[in-house]
Amino acid sequence: MMVYRFPNDLGYFGDFGGRFIPETLMSALIELEQAYKLIKKDKGFNRTLRAYLADYVGRPSPLYFAKNLSQEIGGARIYLKREDLLHTGAHKINNTMGQVLLAKRIGKKRVIAETGAGQHGVAVATACALLGLKCTVYMGTEDMRRQRMNLLRMRLLKAQVIGVESGSQTLKDAINEALRDWVTNVEDTYYCIGSVVGPHPYPMMVRDFQSVIGQETKEQIIKKEGRLPDLLVACVGGGSNAIGLFYPFINDDVEMLGVEAGGTGLDTDRHSASLSMGRPGVLHGSATYLLQDGAGQIRTTHSIAPGLDYPGVGPEHAYLRNSGRVQYTTATDQEAIQAFKLLSKTEGIIPALESAHAIAGAIKSARDRAKQDIIVVNLSGRGDKDLNIVEEMI
Ligand SMILES: *Cc1c(COP(=O)(O)O)cnc(C)c1O
């Protein structure tokens, strides 16, 4: 079997990835790439990160056999990787701890980030509060209205939140502003990206920081079942929780399924299914699948899950889709809500709406599988943040 080794030195996963950025940022990205290569092998750095992940974040997260859910579905056995139990309630903290620690290590005084629903903003602000770095978060003013609780959290964590009035006043406008800030202040400022997107080395670096999910899962399932799982399932927004689970199994005989947001249906234009319905293009620094209209303009997207509502996807997923190594499907808003309710009812676990898409995908797969098959679903976050949305839907 061919050993999987991506990205290449220029940051490409096959035809996808790369560095499509203003010339003024090139040296900063090369500096970051070199710093990352050094700390990746640095025993001191890794010891410090591991200690924070254990004592502050709460790792390892449990791998839980969802017996009631499995019985209800009546197919394969479903395990849940409980990233919802981590500090701040989702997997995003794995990445922000790694990156903010790296920022501190290379002497940056200030961290900037952009956030849509506010989940990444909160995770960055948390790591900066802990490690004593200044934090500025860009957020569309429309998102600030919709996500008041996360705005409040970031402010309590002493992050400066800058409202972005331009465009649709949402995530993609906030990204543009953050990039503008970085170009201006690149000397003392670190840009912390929240998923496996953006220019090289971010997709690789974020993948590596999130791979702790899959590494733990591998050890845990071997301990519990004495073998590897048959199928891994995760939701795909930018793709960081999915690749974090998948990557440590990439050379193993294990099937993988990514679930994108089908919104109100793929036959409507209200969804965020970049891999299923998009075409290759360039956005926010890398080549990947994008939702775009006939003229190449980025289309507006929709998902009931705020964290899946993005017109692009990480370049590594674009490669994994084309190579056939990973299968991708979609779950609609309605299917996610049903999975949300079913998991709450059967297991007493209220999942994030993003994670509910993964549960919906796993339920469909489990039905067609033998009873001895093992499915591991990444439960990327907890659902407290989504109760308002669910209340409106039901
Ligand atoms: C942000 C978020 C996602 C989507 O991001 P990925 O990079 O695709 O993982 C999924 N689940 C939760 C709980 C999130 O907060």
The ligand as an ORCA input file, in Angstrom:
! r2SCAN-3c Opt
* xyz 0 1
  C     -16.486     24.824     14.275
  C     -17.131     23.524     14.536
  C     -17.210     22.529     13.524
  C     -16.758     22.744     12.115
  O     -15.398     22.959     11.946
  P     -14.428     21.844     11.344
  O     -13.180     22.590     11.056
  O     -15.074     21.306     10.106
  O     -14.265     20.800     12.363
  C     -17.759     21.308     13.868
  N     -18.231     21.063     15.103
  C     -18.187     22.000     16.085
  C     -18.733     21.659     17.421
  C     -17.644     23.260     15.828
  O     -17.605     24.174     16.807
*
